Amino acid sequence: MFVLMDALVKPRRGPGLELVRVEVPEPGWGEVLIRIRKTAICGTDVHIYNWDPWAEKNISPPLIVGHEYVGEIARLGPGVKGLREGQRVSGEGHIVCGHCRNCRAGNGQWCKNTVGVGVQRNGAFAQYLCLPATNVVPLEDDYLPEDVIAFFDAYGNATHTALQFDVVGEDVLVTGAGPIGIMAAAICKKNGARKVIITDLNDYRLDLARKMGLFAVNTGRDDLGEVMRQSHMREGFDVALEMSGSEAAVHQIVSHMRNGGKIALLGIFKDEARVDVNEIIFKGLTVQGVYGRKMYETWYKMAAMIEGGLDLTPIITHRFHYTEFEKGFAAMNSGKSGKVILDWRNEP
């Protein structure tokens, strides 16, 4: 007899998701079955929900979506050691091959054979998720709030990007005040940057950044060059983190960097973006693409920073039961939200 569960599924090519009943997955050799407690909606999920050009190119329905979650181990598959039923866990959303050059060199974040949970294989917007035990991350400490663990995947993106370059005593520009951009800016501030400025055109998100104690600038109204002068920056930003996926933001970064500055790019662009390569060359800029998290060092640093006082709870703006998922995606699409949490535990 098959056991059924609720899941949010992209049933076919086109906008929207459907809440349907599907079979609970059976953990195979080396796999773990996780009972989902809470999930968070990611920008990638919004791409999939809206069915934009990125989703058209990368998603093959039918698919259970979602990759940000917290849950507990419901069952261990054969051969699994070091984990136990009932443990509170999340999990690394990139399943890597383990045998390519990067994997064997300890750089699994660059594995060319990566399979993404909720992107290339069924994800966490369901009552149960099946995951390789090697990807499971126990997070049982009391100082880790469950709602925050629900978006540890996104927090990991922010951490991995913010730690690409040394920011101690440096002036840092973060373009894009979405939740990941805000988290990245907060990490840079906590880790010793001299000045951190986050920019956007969305006043709601800039206000959210200010609630996190950040210096936020609406570049649609305020001149970034003047802000820099008032902040006693003489040559430009030392480090920049691009988190918006905006071509205009890339131009903003390149034109405001000091010679020899360093740029990390995380934001996903809907279409191809143009950049003045000559300016990058003549300024001697370093440009680093960033994807995912460093497995698994980033996860340890994430937990350690929260233990050390980094408070991410102000970034949570909406909470819904999973049966109200349409409200959650509407909040994300409105541009007036931070992290949106979906509760999978009980009836609404």
Residue pairs with C-beta under 8 A, 6 or more apart in sequence:
2 23
2 24
3 23
3 24
4 21
4 22
4 23
4 24
5 21
5 22
5 23
5 24
5 126
5 127
5 128
6 19
6 20
6 21
6 126
6 127
6 322
6 323
7 19
7 20
7 21
7 22
7 64
7 122
7 125
7 126
7 127
8 17
8 18
8 19
8 64
8 65
8 66
8 125
8 126
8 322
8 325
9 17
9 18
9 19
9 20
9 22
9 61
9 62
9 63
9 64
9 65
10 17
10 18
10 48
10 49
10 59
10 61
10 62
10 63
10 64
10 65
11 18
11 20
11 61
11 62
12 61
12 62
13 51
13 56
13 61
14 51
15 49
15 50
15 51
16 49
16 51
17 48
17 49
17 65
17 125
17 325
17 329
19 322
19 323
19 325
22 64
22 126
24 33
24 127
24 128
25 33
25 122
25 128
25 129
25 130
26 33
26 130
27 33
27 75
27 76
27 77
27 80
27 130
28 77
28 78
28 130
29 77
29 78
29 79
30 77
30 78
30 79
30 80
30 132
30 133
30 134
31 77
31 80
31 130
31 131
31 132
31 133
32 73
32 75
32 76
32 77
32 80
32 83
32 89
32 130
32 131
32 132
32 133
32 136
33 73
33 74
33 75
33 76
33 77
33 128
33 129
33 130
34 69
34 71
34 72
34 73
34 74
34 89
34 91
34 124
34 128
34 129
34 130
34 131
34 136
35 71
35 72
35 73
35 74
35 127
35 128
36 69
36 70
36 71
36 124
36 126
36 127
36 128
36 129
36 344
37 69
37 70
37 71
37 72
37 146
37 150
37 343
37 344
37 345
38 69
38 70
38 71
38 146
38 147
38 150
38 341
38 342
38 343
38 344
38 345
39 66
39 68
39 69
39 70
39 124
39 125
39 150
39 322
39 341
39 342
39 344
40 68
40 69
40 150
40 151
40 153
40 154
40 339
40 340
40 341
40 342
41 66
41 68
41 328
41 329
41 332
41 339
41 340
41 342
42 66
42 67
42 68
42 151
42 153
42 154
43 178
43 180
43 268
43 332
44 67
44 118
44 119
44 268
45 65
45 66
45 67
45 118
45 125
45 329
45 332
46 329
46 332
46 333
47 54
47 55
47 268
48 55
48 59
48 65
48 119
49 65
49 329
49 333
50 333
52 270
53 270
53 271
54 268
54 270
58 119
59 119
60 120
63 118
63 119
63 121
63 122
63 123
64 118
64 122
64 123
64 124
64 125
64 126
65 118
65 119
65 123
65 125
66 118
66 123
66 124
66 125
66 126
67 93
67 116
67 117
67 118
67 119
67 123
67 124
67 153
68 93
68 124
68 150
68 151
68 152
68 153
68 154
69 90
69 91
69 124
69 129
69 150
69 153
70 88
70 89
70 90
70 139
70 146
70 149
70 150
70 152
71 88
71 89
71 90
71 124
71 129
72 86
72 87
72 88
72 89
73 83
73 84
73 85
73 86
73 87
73 89
73 136
74 85
74 128
75 85
76 83
76 84
76 85
76 133
77 133
80 133
82 133
83 89
83 133
83 136
83 138
87 138
87 140
88 138
88 139
88 140
88 146
88 149
89 136
89 137
89 138
89 139
90 137
90 139
90 149
90 150
90 152
90 153
91 117
91 129
91 131
91 135
91 136
91 137
92 135
92 137
92 293
92 295
92 296
92 299
93 116
93 117
93 118
93 135
93 153
93 292
94 108
94 109
94 111
94 114
94 115
94 116
94 117
94 135
94 292
94 293
94 295
95 114
95 115
95 116
95 117
95 121
95 132
95 135
96 103
96 108
96 111
96 113
96 114
96 115
96 295
97 103
97 111
97 113
97 114
98 104
98 108
100 111
100 112
100 113
102 108
102 109
102 110
102 111
102 112
103 111
108 295
109 160
109 291
109 292
109 293
109 294
109 295
110 291
114 292
115 121
117 123
117 124
117 129
117 131
117 135
118 124
118 125
122 129
122 130
123 129
125 322
125 325
125 342
126 344
127 344
137 152
137 296
137 299
139 149
139 152
139 303
141 303
141 307
143 306
143 307
144 303
144 306
145 313
147 313
147 316
147 319
147 341
148 155
148 306
148 312
148 313
148 316
150 339
150 341
151 179
151 339
151 341
152 299
152 302
153 293
154 179
154 180
154 183
154 339
155 183
155 302
155 312
156 292
156 293
156 298
156 299
156 302
157 180
157 266
157 290
157 292
157 293
158 180
158 181
158 183
158 184
158 187
158 243
159 183
159 184
159 187
159 293
159 298
159 301
159 302
159 305
160 290
160 292
160 293
160 294
160 298
161 180
161 184
161 241
161 243
161 264
161 266
161 290
162 183
162 184
162 185
162 187
162 188
162 191
162 241
163 187
163 191
163 298
163 301
164 241
164 262
164 264
164 288
164 290
165 239
165 262
165 264
165 286
165 288
167 188
167 191
167 192
167 193
167 238
167 239
168 191
168 192
168 193
169 192
169 193
169 194
170 193
170 194
170 238
170 239
171 193
171 194
171 195
171 196
171 197
171 231
171 233
171 236
171 237
171 238
171 239
172 185
172 188
172 193
172 195
172 196
172 197
172 237
172 238
172 239
172 240
172 241
173 197
173 198
173 199
173 237
173 239
173 240
173 241
173 252
173 253
173 256
173 257
174 181
174 184
174 185
174 188
174 196
174 197
174 198
174 199
174 240
174 241
174 243
175 181
175 198
175 199
175 200
175 240
175 241
175 242
175 243
175 244
175 246
175 249
175 250
175 252
175 253
175 267
176 198
176 199
176 200
176 242
176 243
176 244
176 245
176 246
176 249
176 267
177 198
177 199
177 200
177 202
177 205
177 206
177 208
177 209
177 216
178 200
178 205
178 243
178 244
179 315
179 338
179 339
180 243
180 266
181 198
181 200
181 209
181 241
181 243
181 244
182 198
182 205
182 208
182 209
182 212
182 214
182 315
182 338
183 312
183 315
184 241
184 243
184 266
185 196
185 198
185 209
185 212
185 214
185 241
186 212
186 213
186 214
186 310
186 312
187 305
187 310
188 196
188 239
188 241
189 196
189 213
189 214
190 305
190 308
190 309
190 310
193 239
195 215
195 231
195 233
196 214
196 215
197 215
197 216
197 217
197 224
197 227
197 228
197 231
197 237
198 206
198 209
198 214
198 215
198 216
198 217
199 216
199 217
199 218
199 219
199 224
199 249
199 252
200 206
200 209
200 216
200 218
200 219
200 244
201 218
201 219
201 220
202 335
202 336
203 218
204 335
204 336
204 337
205 335
205 336
205 338
206 216
206 217
206 218
207 216
208 314
208 315
208 317
208 338
209 216
210 216
211 314
212 314
212 315
217 224
217 227
219 252
224 252
224 256
225 256
228 236
228 237
228 256
235 258
235 259
236 256
236 257
236 258
236 259
236 261
237 253
237 256
237 257
237 258
237 261
238 258
238 261
238 262
239 261
239 262
239 263
239 264
240 253
240 256
240 257
240 261
240 262
240 263
240 264
241 263
241 264
241 266
242 249
242 250
242 253
242 263
242 264
242 265
242 266
242 267
243 266
243 267
244 267
245 267
245 268
245 269
245 270
246 267
246 269
247 269
247 273
247 274
247 275
249 267
250 265
250 273
250 275
251 275
251 276
253 263
254 263
254 275
254 276
254 279
254 280
254 283
254 285
255 279
257 263
257 283
257 285
258 283
259 283
259 284
259 285
260 283
260 284
260 285
260 286
261 283
261 285
261 286
262 285
262 286
262 288
263 285
263 286
263 287
263 288
264 288
264 289
264 290
265 287
265 288
265 289
265 290
266 290
266 291
279 285
280 287
293 299
306 312
314 338
315 338
315 339
316 338
316 339
316 341
317 331
317 337
317 338
317 339
317 340
318 327
318 328
318 331
318 337
318 338
318 339
318 340
318 341
319 340
319 341
319 343
320 327
320 328
320 340
320 341
320 342
320 343
321 342
321 343
321 346
321 347
321 348
322 342
322 343
322 344
323 348
324 342
324 348
325 342
328 340
328 342
331 337
331 340
332 340
